[in-house]
Amino acid sequence: MRNSRPLQIAAAILVAIFGVWAGARVYSNHEPHRADGPPFAVRTPAGEASPPIPSDFDASFDATPGPAATVPEHLPEFSLADRTGSRTPVSRWAGKSLILNFWATWCAPCRREIPLLKALSGQWAARDVEVVGIAVDYRDKVVAYADALKIPYPLLIGEQDALDVATQFGVASPVFPFTVFTDKRGDVVALYVGELHQPQADLILSVVQKLNDKRVELPEAKRAIADGLHALGPNLTG
């Protein structure tokens, strides 16, 4: 009888690869469960995670969904490592409106967003709007990827500590990408889950500017964003 051990080993490897790939899909696509989420937390399909590559198989940090949380009214205090490994508090950008984009190098819709975020960084910098990428990933991978794509905006990087920051924003289950928009006072104006596109970003940022100019109040701004995004629809492609 032929030795079946090589076939058994090959089958085990295939099962392991499929399990890791399926886990990546869940990690990227699973939406946080909030029975009565606020009207400004708009969820759209997060897209598909890319197929795994060998370096994806060395993840060791805990990605277990945490307890349910509520989207905060105000930007919470937190700090994460920057590209050099130095601990950087989010208060470094106090007084600016923030676009906080949570992403990972292995997440396909996250990667698709980067050209838009680069453009927003240049277009809105003069109006005191700062894009900050928050990568839930290994620092060496993030830095290499950011250098290759010439990402101009600041990055904060973490593993479990970055997942803990996501939980502070009410995203109790890992779902990438998602983007938090604040006004210059640090109030959370919108939390958008899913791949961001230009019309969505323009809508939200235009309302943020009205807030900064004191032309609207925060409750009115949140309603305007929710209504505007609903009118745009969930399946934008650009």
C-alpha positions in Angstrom: 0.0 0.0 0.0 1.3 3.4 -0.9 2.4 5.7 1.9 -0.5 8.2 2.4 1.4 10.5 4.7 2.5 13.1 2.0 -1.2 13.4 0.9 -2.3 13.9 4.5 0.3 16.7 5.0 -0.7 18.4 1.8 -4.4 18.3 2.8 -3.6 19.7 6.2 -1.7 22.6 4.6 -4.6 23.4 2.3 -7.1 23.4 5.3 -4.8 25.7 7.2 -4.5 28.2 4.3 -8.3 28.2 3.8 -8.8 28.8 7.5 -6.4 31.8 7.6 -8.0 33.3 4.4 -11.5 32.8 5.8 -10.4 34.5 9.0 -9.1 37.5 7.1 -12.5 37.8 5.3 -14.3 37.8 8.6 -11.8 40.2 10.2 -12.2 42.6 7.3 -16.0 42.3 6.6 -17.7 41.6 9.9 -19.9 44.6 10.9 -20.1 45.7 14.5 -23.4 44.9 16.1 -25.2 47.8 17.6 -29.0 47.4 17.9 -29.6 51.1 18.3 -26.6 52.8 16.7 -26.6 56.6 16.3 -27.9 58.0 13.0 -24.5 59.3 12.0 -22.8 55.8 12.2 -23.4 54.7 8.6 -22.5 51.2 7.6 -21.8 50.1 4.0 -20.2 46.9 2.6 -16.5 46.7 3.5 -15.6 44.8 0.4 -13.6 41.6 0.1 -10.3 40.9 1.8 -7.5 40.0 -0.5 -6.3 36.3 -0.8 -3.6 35.5 1.7 0.1 35.7 1.0 2.7 33.8 3.1 3.5 36.7 5.3 -0.2 36.9 6.4 0.2 33.6 8.2 2.4 34.9 11.1 -0.3 37.0 12.8 -0.2 36.5 16.6 -2.1 39.3 18.2 -5.6 38.9 19.6 -8.3 39.9 17.1 -11.2 38.6 19.2 -14.2 41.0 19.1 -14.6 43.0 22.3 -17.7 44.0 24.2 -20.3 46.2 22.6 -19.5 49.9 22.9 -21.1 53.3 22.0 -19.7 55.8 19.5 -18.3 58.6 21.7 -19.5 62.2 21.4 -15.9 63.4 21.7 -12.5 62.2 20.5 -11.1 59.9 23.2 -7.6 60.3 24.4 -5.2 57.6 23.1 -1.7 57.2 21.8 0.0 54.7 19.5 3.4 54.3 17.9 4.3 56.3 14.8 6.4 55.1 11.9 9.6 55.4 14.0 8.1 53.6 16.9 7.7 56.7 19.1 4.5 56.9 21.1 2.3 59.7 19.7 -0.9 61.0 21.3 -3.8 61.9 19.1 -3.8 65.2 21.0 -0.8 66.1 18.8 -3.4 67.3 16.3 -5.6 69.2 18.7 -7.4 72.2 17.1 -7.7 70.4 13.8 -10.5 68.5 12.2 -9.4 64.9 11.9 -10.0 62.1 9.4 -9.0 59.0 11.3 -8.8 56.1 8.9 -8.5 52.6 10.5 -6.9 50.1 8.1 -4.5 47.2 7.6 -2.1 46.3 4.8 -3.8 43.0 4.1 -7.3 44.6 3.6 -8.2 45.2 0.0 -10.7 48.0 0.4 -8.3 49.7 2.8 -5.6 49.7 0.1 -8.1 51.0 -2.5 -8.9 54.0 -0.2 -5.3 55.2 0.1 -5.2 57.3 -3.2 -8.4 59.1 -2.0 -6.9 59.7 1.5 -3.7 61.0 -0.1 -5.8 63.4 -2.2 -7.8 64.6 0.8 -4.7 65.2 2.7 -3.5 67.6 0.1 -6.8 69.2 -0.7 -7.9 69.9 2.9 -4.6 70.7 4.7 -5.0 74.4 4.2 -8.4 74.2 6.0 -6.9 72.6 9.1 -8.1 69.1 8.3 -5.6 66.3 9.1 -5.7 62.8 7.7 -4.3 60.3 10.2 -4.0 56.6 9.2 -4.4 54.1 12.1 -2.9 50.8 11.0 -3.9 47.7 12.9 -0.9 45.7 11.7 2.8 45.1 12.2 4.9 48.2 12.1 7.5 46.9 9.7 4.9 45.9 7.2 3.1 49.2 7.5 6.2 51.3 7.1 7.3 49.3 4.0 3.9 49.6 2.4 3.6 53.3 3.3 7.1 54.0 1.8 6.2 52.1 -1.4 3.0 54.1 -1.9 4.5 57.4 -0.7 1.8 57.9 1.9 2.2 61.6 2.9 -0.1 61.8 5.9 0.9 60.7 9.5 0.4 57.1 10.5 -0.2 55.6 14.0 0.4 51.9 14.2 -0.6 49.2 16.7 -1.7 45.6 17.2 -3.9 44.8 20.1 -3.5 48.4 21.4 -4.9 49.7 18.0 -7.8 47.3 18.3 -8.5 48.7 21.7 -8.6 52.2 20.2 -11.1 51.0 17.6 -13.3 49.7 20.5 -13.2 53.2 22.0 -15.0 54.4 18.9 -17.8 51.9 19.2 -16.4 49.4 16.7 -16.5 46.5 19.1 -15.9 43.8 16.4 -12.9 44.2 14.0 -14.1 45.7 10.7 -11.9 47.5 8.2 -11.8 50.0 6.9 -13.6 52.5 8.9 -13.2 56.3 9.2 -13.9 58.7 12.0 -14.5 62.4 11.2 -14.1 65.1 13.9 -14.5 68.9 13.9 -11.8 71.2 15.2 -13.2 71.0 18.8 -12.7 67.2 18.8 -16.4 66.3 18.5 -17.1 63.1 16.6 -19.2 64.2 13.7 -19.4 60.9 11.7 -18.2 57.4 11.8 -18.2 55.7 8.3 -17.7 51.9 8.1 -16.7 50.6 4.7 -14.7 51.8 1.8 -14.8 55.6 1.5 -15.3 57.3 -1.8 -15.0 60.9 -3.0 -18.7 61.9 -2.9 -19.0 60.6 0.7 -15.9 62.3 1.8 -16.9 65.6 0.2 -20.3 65.5 1.8 -19.0 64.8 5.3 -16.1 67.3 5.1 -18.4 70.1 3.8 -20.6 69.6 6.9 -17.6 69.5 9.1 -16.5 72.9 7.7 -20.0 74.3 8.4 -19.6 73.2 12.0 -16.2 74.8 12.3 -17.6 78.0 10.9 -20.5 77.8 13.4 -23.0 77.8 10.6 -24.7 74.6 12.0 -24.9 72.9 15.4 -23.7 69.4 16.0 -27.1 67.6 16.0 -28.1 69.3 12.8 -24.7 68.3 11.2 -25.1 64.7 12.1 -28.6 64.6 10.6 -27.4 66.3 7.5 -24.6 63.7 7.0 -26.9 60.8 7.7 -29.5 62.1 5.2 -26.9 62.9 2.6 -25.2 59.6 2.7 -28.5 57.8 2.5 -29.3 59.9 -0.6 -25.9 59.0 -2.2 -26.5 55.3 -1.6 -24.3 52.5 -0.3 -22.8 51.3 -3.6 -20.7 54.2 -4.8 -17.7 53.4 -6.9 -16.0 56.8 -7.1 
